[in-house]
Amino acid sequence: MIQQGSWTLSSLADAQAGGLPLDAGRTDFTTSGTGTLEVNVDWTFSSNAVGFGVYRGNCTFTQWYADACQQVDIRTLTNAKPARLTITGLASGAYTLMIANGGPGAESGTYQIFLTR
């Protein structure tokens, strides 16, 4: 396991009222070698659609909202929880995990990032 943690995001309506297309959270992580990356994300309410993605380097919120981050792979918004993203042959380096809530309610959950070599 490389990293694990928790997150809390506002509802879609609250994010849009604040001028954002949806609320997102981010965390940076580093891989020490090439391997298979597995990201697991779980959340409380299946009524909320959650999506997440892995991006190269340090992807800031400003870059992400402007679609200016270099995407490695994403899991589109889904109500099926928990959700998993597996990326084979991921090179060592710095990455950012972005998690977004596109659901009608505020949401919280957990994430785990694994690397298998």
C-alpha positions in Angstrom: 0.0 0.0 0.0 1.3 3.4 -1.0 -1.3 5.6 0.6 -4.8 5.6 2.1 -7.1 8.3 3.5 -10.5 9.7 3.7 -12.3 12.5 1.9 -15.5 14.7 2.3 -17.1 16.6 -0.7 -20.1 18.8 -1.0 -23.2 18.1 -3.1 -23.3 18.9 -6.8 -25.8 21.7 -6.2 -23.6 23.3 -3.5 -20.5 23.0 -5.8 -22.4 24.7 -8.7 -23.7 27.4 -6.4 -20.1 28.1 -5.6 -19.2 28.4 -9.3 -17.7 24.9 -9.7 -18.9 22.1 -12.0 -18.6 19.6 -9.1 -16.7 19.3 -5.9 -13.4 17.5 -6.0 -10.6 16.4 -3.6 -7.0 15.6 -4.4 -4.0 13.9 -3.0 -0.5 13.6 -4.3 1.5 10.3 -4.2 4.7 8.9 -5.6 5.5 5.4 -7.0 8.9 4.0 -6.4 9.0 1.7 -9.5 7.1 0.5 -12.5 4.1 -1.7 -11.7 0.4 -2.2 -11.5 -1.4 0.6 -9.7 -4.7 -0.2 -8.0 -6.9 2.6 -6.6 -10.0 1.7 -4.5 -12.5 4.3 -3.6 -15.6 3.8 -1.4 -18.3 6.2 -0.2 -21.4 6.2 2.0 -24.4 6.7 -0.3 -25.0 4.9 -3.5 -27.4 7.7 -4.5 -24.3 9.8 -5.2 -22.2 9.3 -8.3 -18.5 9.5 -7.6 -15.6 9.5 -10.1 -11.9 9.5 -9.7 -8.7 9.6 -11.8 -5.0 9.4 -11.7 -3.0 12.3 -13.3 0.8 12.7 -13.9 2.7 15.1 -11.7 1.2 17.6 -9.3 -2.2 18.3 -10.7 -3.7 21.4 -9.0 -7.4 22.2 -8.7 -7.0 25.1 -11.1 -5.4 22.8 -13.7 -8.0 20.0 -13.2 -11.0 22.3 -13.5 -9.4 23.7 -16.7 -8.8 20.1 -18.0 -5.1 20.9 -18.2 -3.8 17.8 -16.3 -2.1 14.9 -18.0 -4.6 12.1 -17.4 -3.3 8.6 -16.9 -6.7 6.9 -16.4 -10.1 7.7 -15.0 -13.1 6.0 -13.5 -16.1 8.0 -14.7 -18.9 9.0 -12.3 -20.6 5.8 -11.0 -23.1 4.9 -8.4 -21.6 1.3 -8.2 -19.6 1.3 -5.0 -16.9 0.5 -4.1 -15.1 1.4 -7.3 -11.7 0.3 -8.5 -9.3 1.5 -11.1 -6.3 -0.7 -12.2 -3.5 0.7 -14.3 -0.8 -1.7 -15.6 2.7 -0.7 -16.5 2.6 2.6 -14.6 6.1 4.2 -14.5 7.6 5.4 -11.3 7.0 9.0 -10.5 4.8 11.6 -9.0 1.0 11.4 -9.5 -2.2 13.0 -8.3 -5.5 11.2 -7.4 -8.6 13.4 -7.9 -11.9 12.3 -6.5 -15.2 14.1 -7.5 -18.7 14.0 -6.3 -21.4 14.4 -8.9 -24.2 13.4 -6.6 -27.2 15.2 -5.2 -25.9 14.9 -1.6 -22.8 15.7 0.3 -20.5 12.6 0.4 -17.6 11.2 2.3 -15.5 8.1 1.8 -12.1 6.5 1.8 -9.4 5.7 -0.8 -6.5 3.2 -0.9 -3.7 3.2 -3.4 -1.6 0.0 -4.0 1.4 -0.6 -6.3 2.4 -4.2 -7.2 5.7 -4.8 -8.9 
